[in-house]
Amino acid sequence: MEKENLSVEFRKLLKLDVIRHTRSWDPVFRNDWIIKFSVYKGFILLFFTSSVTGQTIIRYFDDEDIACEFINYILHQDASEYVKP
């Protein structure tokens, strides 16, 4: 029973940490892609969804320059075709 309480407590602490340290912005629509990004303690989380096919690509980066390169790569892809990231 004590282990279960520790697990619950850990999840609560983790949730509070994520809430306190996450910044998120409204989605952006570009070239038929819906782009959503968030930052957690300097780490970047990107979601790309094709408004045509519904394909969703999720990537996590610890380097802003590499994240920008990936954003540019996706934006140059045809949103009506399957993208192999």
C-alpha positions as CSV (number, residue, x, y, z in Angstrom):
1,M,0.0,0.0,0.0
2,E,2.9,2.4,0.8
3,K,4.4,1.9,-2.7
4,E,1.1,2.8,-4.3
5,N,0.9,6.0,-2.2
6,L,4.4,6.9,-3.3
7,S,3.5,6.3,-7.0
8,V,0.4,8.5,-6.7
9,E,2.4,11.2,-4.9
10,F,5.1,11.1,-7.6
11,R,2.6,11.5,-10.4
12,K,1.1,14.5,-8.6
13,L,4.5,16.1,-8.2
14,L,5.3,15.4,-11.9
15,K,2.0,16.9,-13.0
16,L,2.6,20.0,-11.0
17,D,6.2,20.3,-12.4
18,V,4.9,20.0,-16.0
19,I,2.2,22.6,-15.4
20,R,4.7,25.0,-13.9
21,H,7.4,24.7,-16.5
22,T,5.5,24.2,-19.8
23,R,4.8,27.0,-22.2
24,S,2.4,26.3,-25.0
25,W,1.1,28.4,-28.0
26,D,-2.0,28.2,-30.1
27,P,-1.7,26.1,-33.3
28,V,-0.5,27.7,-36.5
29,F,-1.8,26.8,-39.9
30,R,0.8,26.9,-42.8
31,N,0.9,25.1,-46.1
32,D,-2.0,22.8,-45.1
33,W,-0.1,21.8,-42.0
34,I,-1.4,22.5,-38.5
35,I,1.6,23.1,-36.2
36,K,1.4,23.0,-32.4
37,F,4.5,23.5,-30.2
38,S,5.3,23.6,-26.6
39,V,8.4,24.1,-24.5
40,Y,9.1,22.2,-21.3
41,K,12.3,23.3,-19.4
42,G,14.0,24.2,-22.7
43,F,12.9,21.0,-24.5
44,I,10.7,21.5,-27.6
45,L,7.7,19.3,-28.5
46,L,6.3,19.7,-32.0
47,F,3.0,18.3,-33.4
48,F,2.4,18.5,-37.1
49,T,-1.0,17.5,-38.5
50,S,-1.9,17.5,-42.2
51,S,-5.2,19.2,-42.7
52,V,-5.7,17.1,-45.8
53,T,-4.8,13.5,-44.7
54,G,-4.8,13.8,-40.9
55,Q,-1.3,12.4,-40.7
56,T,0.3,13.5,-37.5
57,I,4.0,13.7,-36.8
58,I,5.3,14.3,-33.3
59,R,8.9,15.1,-32.5
60,Y,10.8,16.1,-29.4
61,F,13.9,18.2,-29.6
62,D,16.5,19.5,-27.1
63,D,18.1,21.8,-29.7
64,E,16.2,24.8,-31.1
65,D,18.2,24.9,-34.3
66,I,17.4,21.3,-35.2
67,A,13.7,21.9,-34.3
68,C,13.7,24.8,-36.7
69,E,15.3,22.7,-39.5
70,F,12.6,20.0,-38.9
71,I,9.8,22.6,-39.1
72,N,11.2,23.9,-42.4
73,Y,11.5,20.3,-43.7
74,I,7.9,19.5,-42.9
75,L,6.6,22.8,-44.3
76,H,8.2,22.0,-47.6
77,Q,6.4,18.6,-47.8
78,D,3.1,18.2,-49.6
79,A,0.5,17.9,-46.9
80,S,-1.7,15.8,-49.3
81,E,0.9,13.0,-49.5
82,Y,2.3,10.7,-46.8
83,V,5.4,12.2,-45.3
84,K,8.2,9.9,-44.2
85,P,9.8,12.0,-41.4
